[in-house]
């Protein structure tokens, strides 16, 4: 473990860190491709997201009541 942390510290402290990171990214991306999301709303049309007129009215009434 110590040898790995020493290597990692040397790698991060190197002046060409950005180039090395880009090279590593190019190698790793094909090995671990992103999987499509399995969330239940992924890819679904959410419709309009604005509040309905009744919610707008209710929000105004609540704002007046707290003043």
C-alpha positions in Angstrom: 0.0 0.0 0.0 2.8 2.4 0.8 4.4 1.9 -2.6 1.0 2.7 -4.3 0.5 5.9 -2.2 4.1 7.0 -3.0 3.5 6.4 -6.7 0.2 8.3 -6.6 1.7 11.2 -4.8 4.6 11.4 -7.3 2.1 11.1 -10.1 -0.1 13.9 -8.8 2.8 16.2 -8.0 4.3 15.8 -11.5 4.2 18.9 -13.6 2.6 17.0 -16.5 -0.3 15.7 -14.3 -3.0 17.0 -16.6 -1.5 15.2 -19.6 -1.1 12.0 -17.6 -4.7 12.2 -16.4 -6.0 12.7 -19.9 -4.0 9.6 -21.1 -5.4 7.6 -18.2 -8.9 8.7 -19.0 -8.6 7.7 -22.6 -7.4 4.2 -21.5 -10.1 3.7 -18.8 -13.2 5.0 -20.6 -13.4 2.1 -23.1 -13.0 -0.4 -20.2 -15.8 1.1 -18.1 -18.5 2.4 -20.5 -21.4 4.4 -18.9 -24.5 2.3 -18.6 -27.9 3.7 -19.3 -29.8 4.9 -16.3 -32.5 2.6 -14.9 -34.3 5.3 -13.0 -38.1 5.2 -13.5 -38.3 8.8 -15.0 -35.3 8.5 -17.3 -36.2 9.5 -20.8 -39.8 10.3 -20.0 -41.4 13.6 -21.0 -42.1 15.5 -17.8 -44.7 17.8 -19.5 -45.0 21.3 -18.2 -43.3 22.0 -15.0 -44.8 25.4 -14.3 -47.2 25.7 -11.3 -50.9 25.6 -12.1 -53.0 28.7 -11.7 -54.5 27.4 -8.4 -51.1 26.8 -7.0 -50.0 30.3 -7.9 -53.1 31.7 -6.2 -52.5 29.5 -3.1 -48.9 30.6 -2.9 -50.0 34.3 -3.0 -52.5 33.6 -0.2 -49.8 31.9 1.9 -47.4 34.8 1.3 -50.0 37.3 2.4 -50.8 35.3 5.6 -47.2 35.2 6.7 -46.7 39.0 6.3 
